[in-house]
Amino acid sequence: MDILIWIIFGAIVGWIASMIMGSSGSLVWDIVIGIIGAVLGGWLMSFFGQGGVTGFNLYSFLVAIFGAVVAIAIVRAFR
């Protein structure tokens, strides 16, 4: 059940990040970018001395969105 919640969390985060960056993608793309964004955001926040994704809460949601926006920017830079 936890994995299902994290996939939904990733989909929501990926969708919001896609809207922020103005990119359109499929549901699968949104899920993948949301999950990658959560990992990347957690890593970036720990690099700056803050906590990463700590669970299903607002702070983790914002960290994941930040990471997903950075991930989309990286993908665009390579295209």
C-alpha positions as CSV (number, residue, x, y, z in Angstrom):
1,M,0.0,0.0,0.0
2,D,2.9,2.4,0.7
3,I,4.3,2.1,-2.8
4,L,0.9,3.0,-4.2
5,I,0.8,6.1,-2.1
6,W,4.3,7.1,-3.2
7,I,3.4,6.6,-6.9
8,I,0.3,8.8,-6.4
9,F,2.6,11.4,-4.6
10,G,5.1,11.2,-7.4
11,A,2.3,11.7,-10.0
12,I,1.0,14.8,-8.3
13,V,4.4,16.3,-7.8
14,G,5.5,15.5,-11.3
15,W,2.2,17.0,-12.7
16,I,2.7,20.2,-10.7
17,A,6.4,20.5,-11.7
18,S,5.4,20.0,-15.3
19,M,2.8,22.9,-14.9
20,I,5.4,25.1,-13.3
21,M,8.0,24.4,-16.1
22,G,5.4,24.6,-18.9
23,S,6.2,21.1,-20.2
24,S,3.6,18.6,-21.2
25,G,4.1,14.9,-20.6
26,S,2.2,11.7,-20.1
27,L,1.1,10.4,-16.8
28,V,4.1,8.0,-16.8
29,W,6.5,10.9,-17.4
30,D,4.9,12.8,-14.5
31,I,5.2,9.8,-12.1
32,V,8.8,9.2,-13.1
33,I,9.8,12.9,-12.9
34,G,8.0,13.2,-9.5
35,I,9.8,10.2,-8.0
36,I,13.2,11.3,-9.4
37,G,12.4,14.8,-8.2
38,A,11.7,13.6,-4.7
39,V,15.1,11.8,-4.6
40,L,16.9,14.7,-6.2
41,G,15.2,17.3,-3.9
42,G,16.0,15.2,-0.8
43,W,19.6,15.0,-1.9
44,L,19.9,18.7,-2.6
45,M,18.3,19.6,0.7
46,S,20.6,17.4,2.6
47,F,23.5,19.0,0.7
48,F,22.4,22.4,2.1
49,G,22.1,20.9,5.6
50,Q,18.3,20.6,5.7
51,G,16.1,17.5,5.9
52,G,15.0,15.7,2.7
53,V,11.8,14.0,2.0
54,T,10.6,12.8,5.5
55,G,7.2,11.4,4.7
56,F,3.9,12.3,3.3
57,N,3.7,16.0,4.5
58,L,3.8,19.5,3.1
59,Y,7.6,20.0,3.6
60,S,8.3,16.8,1.7
61,F,5.8,17.8,-1.0
62,L,7.7,21.2,-1.5
63,V,11.1,19.5,-1.5
64,A,9.9,17.0,-4.1
65,I,8.5,19.8,-6.3
66,F,11.8,21.6,-6.1
67,G,13.7,18.5,-7.1
68,A,11.3,17.7,-9.9
69,V,11.6,21.3,-11.3
70,V,15.4,20.9,-11.2
71,A,15.1,17.5,-12.9
72,I,13.0,18.9,-15.7
73,A,15.5,21.8,-16.1
74,I,18.4,19.2,-16.4
75,V,16.4,17.2,-19.0
76,R,15.8,20.4,-21.0
77,A,19.5,21.3,-20.9
78,F,20.4,18.0,-22.5
79,R,17.8,18.3,-25.2
